[in-house]
Amino acid sequence: MATFTVLILWGLGTTTMATMVTNGMFPHAGDIHIPCYQDPWSVAHSFFSVYLSRVSYGSVTNKEGLCVRSQYIRQNVNNRTAWRTLDFYLANDASTDLKLEKSPSNLTLSINIALDAHVKGLLGVNVTSTLPNIANVVFLGVNTSDPCNTGKYEFNVLYGDNRCLLLETRKSEFSSPFTSSTERFCSLWIPERDIENPLQCCVFLFHILCGHSVEVFSKSCIKERTYPW
């Protein structure tokens, strides 16, 4: 309970400051670092499948039934790097209107990623294969049509422990030119063991730090684990 109280006070404080960014009175909330609550490593190297739970308001994924899952491949504990898949597929009850790169609706599109979690408060994502266009719902604010999108991206870790990982897309040269300087694009990732009953402080922090959200995950997204190694 004490920990949850601390997180609430931190969330309220950073949200208050975030609303004053446009006045130039405070730095962006993403520049505030509380390392013990911003460590991405626990989720990054989790042996569980990790599901995309929700994203910032504005995505249509909740209407189309898109599921996004990441599976463990291997890890290097010394430099805190984990290799995982990033899988895109339709939920069992999804509309067939969504075309995953014009592929059959029962096909899973998968890419490999390497997660660099050696710096608390920051997650590096090295995409080792070409991103499908549908990935723009995950890498929010990143221009996935850029020919150099097979490369490394960085995400601010707004919150991270072994129950969830809340990421914010960092602005970069590949960000959309129409992206507001104060607009925050967030994604919440939750391991399979907790995905059907997520820790409420994870959802609470998403709402308080990132605003409105669209729920991506549904129970029909859960699939039997495959072994990509």
C-alpha positions as MATLAB code, in Angstrom:
seq = 'MATFTVLILWGLGTTTMATMVTNGMFPHAGDIHIPCYQDPWSVAHSFFSVYLSRVSYGSVTNKEGLCVRSQYIRQNVNNRTAWRTLDFYLANDASTDLKLEKSPSNLTLSINIALDAHVKGLLGVNVTSTLPNIANVVFLGVNTSDPCNTGKYEFNVLYGDNRCLLLETRKSEFSSPFTSSTERFCSLWIPERDIENPLQCCVFLFHILCGHSVEVFSKSCIKERTYPW';
ca = [
       0.000    0.000    0.000;
       2.831    2.384    0.804;
       4.426    1.728   -2.574;
       1.143    2.340   -4.367;
       0.712    5.622   -2.470;
       4.174    6.736   -3.570;
       3.343    5.892   -7.190;
       0.094    7.855   -7.015;
       1.862   10.921   -5.622;
       4.593   10.608   -8.257;
       2.022   10.254  -11.024;
       0.054   13.246   -9.816;
       3.209   15.308   -9.552;
       4.498   14.475  -13.007;
       1.067   15.021  -14.540;
       0.800   18.446  -12.977;
       4.183   19.371  -14.383;
       3.324   17.908  -17.785;
       0.305   20.194  -18.059;
       2.607   23.174  -17.532;
       5.160   22.220  -20.173;
       3.585   24.461  -22.756;
       4.217   27.438  -20.470;
       7.888   26.559  -20.245;
       7.722   26.349  -16.459;
       8.783   22.726  -16.054;
      10.656   20.096  -18.070;
       8.777   17.303  -19.817;
       7.670   14.568  -17.412;
       9.744   12.103  -19.404;
      12.832   13.906  -18.120;
      11.967   12.993  -14.528;
      13.793    9.858  -13.440;
      12.930    7.609  -10.508;
      15.109    4.592  -11.420;
      13.554    2.064   -9.037;
      10.226    2.474  -10.839;
      11.591    2.919  -14.359;
      13.544   -0.269  -14.994;
      12.505   -2.044  -18.234;
      14.653   -5.138  -17.699;
      12.130   -7.314  -15.840;
       9.649   -7.259  -18.709;
      12.310   -7.095  -21.431;
      13.799  -10.472  -20.482;
      10.594  -12.109  -19.241;
      10.176  -15.760  -20.254;
       6.450  -15.102  -20.468;
       4.862  -13.857  -23.646;
       4.311  -10.108  -23.306;
       1.171   -8.532  -24.773;
       0.411   -4.996  -25.849;
      -2.384   -4.003  -23.489;
      -3.265   -0.477  -24.578;
      -1.990    2.485  -26.575;
      -2.597    6.209  -26.583;
      -5.977    7.439  -27.725;
      -6.361    7.766  -31.483;
      -5.486    4.243  -32.650;
      -8.179    2.126  -34.331;
      -6.718   -1.195  -33.211;
      -9.518   -1.810  -30.727;
     -12.039   -1.758  -33.606;
     -10.077   -4.048  -35.869;
      -9.063   -6.732  -33.393;
      -5.308   -6.488  -33.870;
      -3.210   -8.366  -31.321;
       0.460   -7.700  -30.612;
       2.607  -10.157  -28.682;
       6.306  -10.469  -27.934;
       7.968  -13.831  -27.252;
      11.283  -14.485  -25.539;
      14.203  -15.775  -27.603;
      17.374  -15.284  -25.542;
      19.195  -12.802  -23.328;
      22.594  -11.477  -22.334;
      22.447  -10.636  -18.643;
      25.845   -8.906  -18.624;
      24.781   -6.068  -20.905;
      21.035   -6.386  -20.176;
      20.025   -7.151  -23.733;
      17.097   -9.421  -24.597;
      16.121  -10.764  -27.994;
      12.412  -11.227  -28.625;
       9.860  -11.528  -31.391;
       7.182   -8.951  -32.128;
       4.115  -10.737  -33.496;
       1.101   -9.160  -35.214;
      -2.099  -11.146  -35.738;
      -5.874  -10.889  -35.551;
      -7.868  -11.919  -32.509;
     -10.062  -14.975  -32.973;
     -13.184  -12.805  -32.929;
     -11.698  -10.003  -35.026;
     -13.267   -8.403  -38.038;
     -11.856   -9.685  -41.317;
     -11.811   -6.096  -42.607;
      -8.273   -5.596  -41.305;
      -5.641   -6.740  -43.763;
      -2.202   -7.476  -42.361;
      -0.151   -6.524  -45.380;
      -2.827   -8.254  -47.525;
      -2.053  -11.541  -45.800;
      -4.588  -14.209  -44.787;
      -6.442  -13.305  -41.595;
      -5.056  -16.328  -39.729;
      -1.412  -15.471  -40.463;
       0.958  -14.090  -37.844;
       3.453  -11.489  -39.011;
       6.584  -11.636  -36.907;
       9.761   -9.584  -36.692;
      12.784   -9.928  -34.429;
      13.843   -7.200  -32.023;
      16.684   -6.728  -29.557;
      15.881   -4.793  -26.386;
      18.664   -2.784  -24.762;
      17.743   -2.158  -21.118;
      21.115   -1.236  -19.643;
      19.988    2.334  -18.858;
      17.128    2.711  -16.404;
      14.473    5.053  -17.702;
      15.299    4.229  -21.314;
      14.645    1.249  -23.593;
      16.478    0.815  -26.860;
      14.703   -1.283  -29.485;
      16.825   -2.600  -32.313;
      14.607   -3.842  -35.135;
      16.481   -6.544  -36.989;
      13.960   -6.951  -39.809;
      11.723   -4.610  -41.759;
       8.714   -3.312  -39.878;
       5.324   -4.068  -41.432;
       3.183   -0.987  -42.026;
       0.736   -2.161  -39.375;
       3.485   -1.596  -36.790;
       2.681    2.116  -36.701;
       0.079    1.286  -34.053;
       2.884    0.056  -31.798;
       5.727    2.430  -32.623;
       3.454    5.421  -32.199;
       4.959    8.647  -33.482;
       7.575    6.804  -35.542;
       7.431    6.968  -39.319;
       7.556    3.255  -40.164;
       7.481    3.993  -43.901;
      10.959    5.500  -43.730;
      13.438    3.305  -45.652;
      15.731    3.337  -42.620;
      13.143    1.916  -40.239;
      15.218   -1.222  -39.780;
      17.319    0.254  -37.030;
      17.272    1.400  -33.453;
      14.568    3.351  -31.664;
      14.525    4.657  -28.128;
      11.575    4.820  -25.753;
      11.260    6.608  -22.436;
      10.311    4.246  -19.627;
       7.570    6.002  -17.684;
       7.121    2.979  -15.419;
       8.656   -0.472  -15.342;
       8.646   -3.462  -13.007;
       7.973   -7.197  -13.360;
       4.220   -6.644  -13.793;
       4.122   -4.099  -16.619;
       6.117   -1.738  -18.801;
       4.815    1.706  -19.741;
       6.694    3.254  -22.669;
       6.628    6.652  -24.312;
       7.797    7.117  -27.893;
      10.702    9.538  -28.007;
      10.592   12.256  -30.646;
      13.199   11.721  -33.335;
      14.037   12.680  -36.889;
      11.636    9.951  -38.006;
       8.695   11.313  -36.004;
       5.721   12.610  -37.928;
       6.090   16.348  -38.666;
       2.492   16.758  -37.508;
       3.260   15.372  -34.055;
       2.700   17.949  -31.333;
       5.753   18.768  -29.233;
       3.679   18.150  -26.094;
       1.714   15.138  -27.353;
       2.640   11.885  -25.682;
       2.373    8.521  -27.420;
       2.356    5.667  -24.931;
       2.073    1.898  -24.955;
       1.500   -0.462  -22.032;
       3.008   -3.960  -22.171;
       2.017   -6.715  -19.724;
       3.354  -10.288  -19.312;
       0.902  -13.094  -19.999;
       0.636  -14.149  -16.361;
      -0.934  -10.756  -15.507;
      -2.570   -9.726  -18.780;
      -6.108  -10.821  -17.846;
      -5.886   -9.180  -14.433;
      -3.379   -6.339  -14.794;
      -2.028   -4.526  -11.782;
      -4.296   -1.530  -11.355;
      -1.468    0.909  -10.676;
      -0.114    0.117  -14.172;
      -3.416    1.101  -15.781;
      -3.768    4.058  -13.436;
      -0.334    5.399  -14.351;
      -1.150    5.066  -18.054;
      -4.253    7.201  -17.622;
      -2.625    9.783  -15.412;
       0.609   10.143  -17.416;
      -0.674    9.493  -20.932;
      -4.354   10.430  -20.928;
      -7.011    8.563  -22.890;
      -6.194    5.106  -24.158;
      -7.439    2.457  -26.549;
      -7.459   -1.101  -25.228;
      -5.713   -3.419  -27.669;
      -5.693   -6.701  -25.792;
      -8.651   -9.044  -25.631;
      -8.821  -12.565  -24.217;
      -8.939  -13.997  -27.712;
      -5.435  -12.579  -28.289;
      -3.927  -15.283  -26.070;
      -2.235  -17.899  -28.205;
      -0.240  -20.988  -27.382;
       3.404  -20.138  -27.151;
       5.625  -20.938  -30.098;
       9.352  -21.403  -29.754;
      11.187  -19.040  -32.139;
      14.714  -20.142  -31.251;
];
